[in-house]
């Protein structure tokens, strides 16, 4: 049985420290070996991929007991949880949105597990509960994931997720009475309800095999039309493509119900796009765009014009338009051409285009007319992130704004005057003026300039001794913008630096930036992250014994790859719900869909060797001293199945040399992260930050 030692400080009057030994659960091995292009690759913990077996359940229980025991003995863990709970206990209200003459918004009183949807007749009238997700379960593990209103305003269809799963159920509510109809859709996924007439379109899979709901590959995604009052088995099949069973197929209906758009994705970095004229009975489905290397997204249908957001021949995105009578890509015309900055979002509000551009990973907002003429820039409060709410006929507009030190505030914007006023802002129990954010640029291994944000207390001394929480993602065209989180505050209040790195693989500088961190260039992402840590050390912010690296999902892969490539550079590693087995990731649920970023071990010998060269699971080496590591995952994660984390943790425990703890925290009734109840969020954050601060040898005061 593998043993390691670590210090547990007792919470006693004498406050003495004593060494304890972690006796890790003994993980059985099997003789499973896979052969890739003539190369044999052992997989001794393959049995942990069976997430419903009694043996795996026993292993999970044993690992959690060891982890919980360690975390419970962190001296300040309860005080940290108390501070996080205090910080989280503030009223959070979303920007309002208007539907059929009424205003809707989400509000959380503070510690509610799920935010509640409210409705009011006017902005200054009394709000009443429209839908409370907290009443859908006893423990807050059922989350409201989307809401859509029928165009006559009589009904609202909403989707829910149970225990964090990607599976969705759809219910229909009578708006006037709040009562549920009998309609109930199951085994839906990656969908909401797209209303048309007396029913809606949605996407679903066939019911999965019992016991394999959260691990088997998802195939045969289909679009259906559900007519109100009918059972699901009577729903009309609208679209499927049997030639490509692993692709996604989703529906979107124009607000005027004249057009059905169908997206086909999962093949490359973009999507194919189809259209059907709903005003004509049995109208054909017409293909508008077929190149999966580009993204084609309808924004809105206005009159006889369709507006599109696309990166077709425009790496930093642009807006195009076509007439309804000739909607094929060959007939699209530029409305707003590609610019130096990245166009990241487009909304049509009040008959105008509201555009969000990114400059060095911060949002900038502009208003254009429908012909593509810039009317004005909206000067935002500071560097940060913005999100607009409104429909094409709305006379008023709201936007939410946040930064690293500004919680999400809502502003009411006057389009004609190009001015805005604070509509409402939350009150958080911390002093934002005590903190500052700076943006720096550093040079990666190949000479690329990479930006990152640093947030810390004013008056910080560059003495090379400051604790650092280093966070990144670097993949799938996803940008990391400035954002606020109460979870970081105790770390910052105790002298820590929160660092967010804008790695290649994201979309901060457009599609070229994304591609530079994919497939045979994926190592660029890890090099960027490693270079960020080296910059912080070279510039006296910190040292290698004070750096914790954190990332989730693709960011979990990032942490796993960097801690195996440079175990000497980091003191703590937190790979969260990470993709750790790069040779088999595509064999579970929707993992195949990530091949556009990663490639697969089956593509070619060269691709296999490249993946094996950085796969976190396959690069753990016996006798190596790894950082103090807390792997996190959850039993209902059907996005990145927990087997990734299980096998990585078992291998890490077998390989690690020295006293650094190598633990895994496996949550129950939770998934990849979305929809997690507040009670679980607070417990998890207390564990993660407690582990980090304890192993960085911080002495926090709360």
ABEGO torsion letter per residue (X at the ends): XBBBBBBBBBBBAAGBBBBBBBBBBBBBBBABBBBBGGBBBBBAAAAAABAABAAAAAAAAAAAAAAAAAAAABAAAAAAAAAAAAAABBBBBBBBBBBGGBBBBBBBAGABABBBBBBBABAABBBBBABBAAAABAAGABBBABBBBBAAGABBBBBBBBGGBABBBBBBBBAAAGBBBABBBBGBBGBBBBBBEABBBBBBBBBBBBGAAAABBBBGBBBBBBBBGBBAAABBBABBBAABAABBBBBBBBAAGABBBBBBBGABABBBBBBBBAABBGBBBBBABABAABBBBBABBBEABBBBBBABGBAAEBBBBBBAABABAAABBBABBBBABBBABBBBBGGBBBBBBBBGGBBBBBBBBAAGBBABBBBBABBEBBBBBEBAABABBBBBBBBAABBBBBBBBBAAAGBBBBABBBBBBBBAAABBBBBBBBBBAAGBBBBBBBBBBBGBBBAGABBBBBBBAGBGGBBBBBBBBAAAAAAAAAGBBBBBBBBBGBAAAEAAAAAAABEAAAAAAAAAAAAAAAAAAAAGABBAAABBBBBBEAAAAAAAAAAAABAAABABBBBBGBBABAAAAAABEAAAAAAAAAEBAAABAAAAAAAAAABAAAABBBGBBBBBBBBBBBAABAABBAAAAAAAAAAAAAABBEABBBBBBBBBGBBAGBGBBAAAAAAAAAAAAAAAAAAAGBBBBX
